[in-house]
């Protein structure tokens, strides 16, 4: 069922995770080679857990097979895959939870390995690769309901993803600009989540990197990540920072991010939430009613992680609907791609704001950058492990 179009489409989408710029702090383990990772320092099974026996025969897994059984079987065969580009830490934490070595296969930027059974448990983002696996539109593999997933949120190892950040210095020097940008951006996200089909069309108009069908699928799935937290609760305070979820992300980052620079590694160990986020800008922006003092800077730019797609629909909606102009801002949205690293772009002053995963920001700050999270757009992890059903 291999498809050249699927391979190309999945490749350009999955590469959104490449930008984990860690200037001066080395690279995390698990980014090269056919099998990557380091032994867990303290991997234990869940209290009271016991692996079940498969409920039937077959090449793959049964709907009644437990998460523990599936993970132990796939890990024992060395067939758990991940890209190793910043969200492998969740996979490693999951493997350690069930007492498995935290090694994994280096997964390509497509789902061919899953399709040809090279990988039994493949990493997939709910709004991207999972859609390609399940759907039959252009670029899809068409498995439909013949797949199951293991959700990082349900397993208690979720790490938060897309946020909005700037440098601490920029925020301190331009507080009204930061608040105005946050207010308009969250208004864009609220509209996008309330109107995902229209939001998908808007993103497509601005130069979508995927088909219109996949763009629509992405928008519907991104909405869930923005409006649901790691425990399944509904969130309507767009952009809020949940300290409990952030702390879990930081704790897992400390355990699984491997930095080659000793000074950076030591800094990572002592890091607290105050080293990565400040909730006051978002809180004041949301309470402002769109009224701010004089803006210190009116022309700003935001660096995305990848090409135009519904992953970033809130910013394109805010631009298209004039929300940025309403607060006095002229905003340029800069797509990512290639060697562009959002943390480096913001740190060096090439742009004013950026979108990154919290783990990327943590690693960058450990390496000497003083970046500041000012909003958390995605309230839960979008990473799942997908497997075939008999």
C-alpha positions in Angstrom: 0.0 0.0 0.0 3.0 2.3 -0.4 2.2 5.5 -2.0 4.8 8.0 -3.3 2.4 10.9 -2.6 1.9 9.7 1.0 5.7 9.5 1.5 6.2 13.0 0.3 3.3 14.5 2.2 4.1 12.8 5.5 7.8 13.8 5.1 7.1 17.6 4.7 4.7 17.5 7.6 6.7 15.5 10.1 9.7 17.6 9.5 7.9 20.3 11.4 9.5 18.8 14.4 13.1 19.2 13.2 13.6 22.7 14.7 14.9 21.9 18.2 17.7 24.5 18.1 19.9 23.9 21.1 22.6 26.6 20.5 25.5 25.9 22.8 23.9 22.9 24.6 24.6 19.9 22.4 22.1 17.5 20.9 19.7 15.2 22.8 20.3 11.5 22.6 18.2 9.6 20.1 18.7 11.7 16.9 20.7 9.4 14.7 21.3 5.8 13.8 18.9 2.9 13.3 18.3 2.4 17.0 18.7 5.2 19.5 18.2 6.2 23.1 19.9 5.6 26.5 19.1 3.2 29.3 16.4 4.4 31.7 17.7 5.6 35.0 14.6 4.5 36.8 12.1 2.7 34.6 9.4 0.8 36.5 6.1 -0.8 35.6 2.9 0.8 36.7 1.8 -0.3 40.2 -0.3 -3.4 40.0 0.2 -3.8 36.2 0.6 -7.2 34.7 1.0 -8.1 31.0 -2.0 -10.0 29.6 -1.9 -12.8 27.1 -3.1 -11.8 23.6 -6.8 -12.6 23.3 -6.5 -14.2 19.9 -4.1 -15.2 17.1 -3.0 -13.0 14.3 -0.1 -11.0 12.9 -0.9 -7.8 14.8 -2.9 -6.8 17.9 -6.4 -7.3 19.2 -8.7 -4.6 20.4 -8.8 -6.2 23.8 -5.0 -6.4 24.2 -3.7 -4.1 27.0 -1.4 -1.2 26.5 1.2 -3.0 28.6 1.1 -6.1 26.4 1.3 -4.2 23.2 4.3 -2.1 24.4 6.2 -5.0 25.8 5.6 -7.1 22.6 6.7 -4.3 20.2 9.6 -3.2 22.4 10.7 -6.8 22.8 10.8 -7.1 19.0 12.7 -3.7 18.7 9.9 -2.2 16.6 8.9 1.0 18.4 9.6 4.0 16.2 10.1 7.8 16.7 11.7 10.6 14.8 14.0 11.5 17.6 13.6 15.2 17.0 12.2 16.5 20.3 9.2 14.4 21.3 11.0 11.1 21.8 11.1 11.9 25.5 7.4 10.9 25.8 8.1 7.6 24.1 11.1 7.0 26.4 9.0 7.8 29.5 6.3 5.4 28.3 8.7 2.6 27.7 10.3 3.1 31.1 6.8 3.1 32.7 6.4 -0.5 31.6 9.9 -1.5 32.5 11.3 -1.5 28.9 14.7 -0.2 27.6 14.1 3.3 26.2 15.7 2.6 22.8 13.6 3.1 19.7 14.0 2.8 15.9 14.7 6.0 14.0 11.4 6.6 12.1 11.5 8.1 8.7 9.4 11.2 7.7 6.6 9.0 6.4 4.5 6.1 7.6 6.0 3.5 5.2 7.8 1.7 8.0 4.4 1.3 9.7 2.8 0.2 6.4 5.5 -2.5 5.7 5.7 -3.7 9.3 9.2 -2.6 9.9 7.7 -0.7 12.8 4.9 -2.1 14.9 4.4 0.9 17.2 4.9 4.0 15.1 4.9 7.6 16.4 2.2 9.8 14.9 0.7 13.2 15.5 -3.0 13.1 15.8 -3.4 16.0 13.4 -0.9 14.7 10.9 0.4 11.2 10.5 -2.5 9.5 12.2 -4.8 11.1 9.6 -2.6 9.9 6.8 -2.7 6.4 8.2 -6.5 6.3 8.7 -7.8 8.3 5.7 -8.0 7.4 2.0 -7.7 10.9 0.5 -4.6 11.9 -1.6 -1.5 10.8 0.3 -3.4 8.6 2.7 -2.8 4.9 3.5 -6.5 4.1 4.1 -6.4 1.8 7.1 -9.6 3.3 8.6 -10.6 1.7 11.8 -8.1 -1.2 11.5 -5.6 0.7 13.7 -5.4 1.4 17.4 -3.5 4.1 19.3 -1.7 4.6 22.6 -2.3 8.2 23.8 0.5 9.9 25.8 -2.1 11.9 27.8 -3.9 8.8 28.9 -0.7 7.2 29.9 0.4 10.1 32.1 3.6 10.9 30.1 2.3 13.9 28.1 4.6 16.8 27.3 3.2 20.1 26.1 3.8 21.2 22.6 3.0 24.4 20.6 3.4 27.6 22.7 4.2 31.2 22.0 7.5 32.6 23.3 9.8 35.6 23.0 13.0 36.6 24.8 12.7 37.7 28.4 14.4 41.0 27.4 11.9 41.6 24.6 8.9 41.1 26.9 10.3 43.4 29.6 11.0 46.2 27.0 7.8 45.8 25.0 5.1 44.7 27.5 2.2 46.4 25.7 3.3 44.9 22.4 3.5 41.4 23.9 0.0 41.8 25.4 -1.5 43.1 22.2 0.0 40.3 20.2 -1.3 37.7 22.7 -4.8 39.2 22.8 -5.1 39.2 19.0 -3.6 35.8 18.6 -5.9 34.2 21.1 -8.9 35.8 19.4 -7.7 34.2 16.2 -7.4 30.8 17.9 -10.8 31.1 19.5 -12.4 31.9 16.1 -10.4 29.1 14.4 -11.5 26.5 17.0 -15.1 27.7 16.7 -14.9 27.5 12.9 -12.4 24.9 12.0 -13.6 24.4 8.4 -13.3 28.1 7.6 -9.9 28.2 9.4 -8.6 25.4 7.2 -9.7 27.3 4.1 -7.9 30.4 5.4 -4.7 28.5 5.9 -5.0 26.9 2.5 -5.4 30.4 1.0 -2.1 31.5 2.6 -0.2 28.7 0.9 -1.0 25.4 2.5 1.7 22.7 2.6 -0.9 20.0 2.4 -4.1 19.1 0.4 -7.3 20.8 1.3 -8.8 17.5 2.5 -5.9 16.9 4.9 -5.9 20.6 5.9 -9.6 20.2 7.0 -8.7 17.0 9.0 -5.8 18.8 10.6 -8.0 21.7 11.7 -10.5 19.4 13.4 -7.8 17.6 15.3 -5.8 20.7 16.3 -9.1 22.1 17.8 -9.1 19.2 20.2 -5.5 19.9 21.3 -6.3 23.5 21.9 -9.6 23.0 23.8 -8.8 19.8 25.8 -6.2 19.4 28.6 -4.0 16.4 29.4 -6.8 15.0 31.7 -9.6 15.4 29.1 -11.1 18.5 30.6 -12.5 21.2 28.3 -10.4 24.4 28.1 -11.9 27.7 26.9 -9.2 30.0 28.2 -7.2 29.9 25.0 -3.5 30.1 25.7 -3.6 29.5 29.4 -0.6 28.0 31.1 -1.4 25.1 33.4 1.4 24.8 35.9 0.7 21.1 36.6 1.0 20.1 33.0 4.0 22.4 32.5 5.7 20.9 35.6 5.2 17.4 34.3 6.8 18.5 31.0 9.7 20.0 32.8 10.2 16.9 35.1 10.2 14.6 32.1 12.6 16.9 30.2 15.0 16.8 33.1 14.9 13.0 33.1 15.2 12.3 29.4 16.8 15.2 27.6 20.5 14.4 27.3 22.9 17.4 26.8 26.5 17.0 25.9 27.6 20.3 27.5 28.2 19.7 31.3 27.2 23.2 32.2 24.0 23.0 30.2 23.2 19.6 31.7 23.7 21.0 35.2 21.5 24.0 34.5 18.8 21.7 33.2 18.7 19.8 36.5 18.1 22.9 38.6 15.6 24.5 36.2 12.2 25.6 37.6 9.0 26.9 35.9 10.1 30.5 36.6 13.0 29.9 34.3 10.8 29.2 31.3 7.4 31.0 31.7 5.7 34.1 32.9 1.9 34.0 33.1 1.4 37.7 33.8 1.5 38.9 30.1 -1.2 36.4 29.1 -3.3 37.2 32.2 -3.2 40.9 31.6 -3.8 40.6 27.9 -6.9 38.5 28.4 -8.2 40.9 31.0 -7.5 44.0 28.8 -10.6 43.9 26.6 -8.2 44.8 23.7 -7.2 48.1 25.3 -3.5 48.7 25.8 -1.2 51.6 26.4 1.1 52.9 23.6 2.7 50.0 21.8 6.5 50.0 22.1 6.8 48.3 18.7 4.0 48.0 16.0 5.7 45.9 13.4 6.5 42.4 14.6 7.1 38.9 13.2 6.4 35.4 14.4 8.4 32.4 13.4 6.5 29.2 12.9 7.9 25.7 13.2 6.9 24.7 9.6 5.0 25.6 6.5 1.5 27.0 6.5 -0.9 24.4 7.9 -3.7 24.2 10.4 -1.2 23.5 13.2 -0.9 27.3 13.1 -4.4 28.2 12.1 -5.0 30.8 14.9 -2.3 33.1 13.6 -3.5 33.0 10.0 -7.1 33.6 11.2 -5.9 36.6 13.3 -4.1 38.0 10.3 -6.9 37.3 7.8 -9.7 38.7 10.1 -7.7 41.8 10.9 -7.4 41.1 14.6 -3.8 42.1 14.6 -4.6 45.4 12.9 -7.4 46.0 15.4 -4.8 46.2 18.2 -2.4 48.3 16.2 0.0 45.6 15.0 1.5 44.9 11.6 2.3 41.2 11.9 4.4 39.1 9.5 4.0 35.3 9.8 7.2 33.5 8.8 6.9 29.9 7.8 9.5 27.5 9.1 11.3 24.8 7.1 14.8 23.7 6.2 17.4 24.8 8.6 15.2 27.4 10.3 15.2 27.0 14.0 12.5 29.0 15.8 14.4 29.2 19.1 17.5 30.6 17.4 15.5 33.0 15.3 13.9 34.5 18.3 17.0 34.5 20.4 19.1 36.3 17.8 16.4 38.9 17.2 15.6 37.9 13.6 11.9 37.7 14.7 10.0 38.9 17.8 7.9 35.8 18.6 8.1 32.1 17.9 6.1 28.9 18.2 7.9 25.9 19.7 7.4 22.9 21.9 8.0 23.4 25.6 10.8 20.8 25.6 12.6 22.7 22.9 12.4 25.9 24.9 13.7 24.1 28.1 16.7 22.7 26.2 17.4 26.0 24.6 17.4 27.8 27.9 19.6 25.2 29.5 22.0 26.0 26.7 22.1 29.7 27.5 19.2 31.3 25.8 16.8 33.3 28.0 13.5 32.5 26.2 10.2 33.1 27.9 7.0 31.2 27.3 4.1 33.7 27.3 1.2 31.5 26.2 0.4 27.7 25.9 -1.7 27.1 22.8 -1.8 23.3 22.8 -3.2 22.1 26.1 -2.3 18.4 25.6 0.1 16.3 23.7 -0.7 15.4 20.1 1.6 12.4 20.1 0.3 8.8 19.9 1.7 5.4 19.0 -0.3 3.8 16.3 -0.5 0.0 15.7 -2.4 -2.3 13.4 -5.3 -4.4 14.5 -5.9 -8.0 13.4 
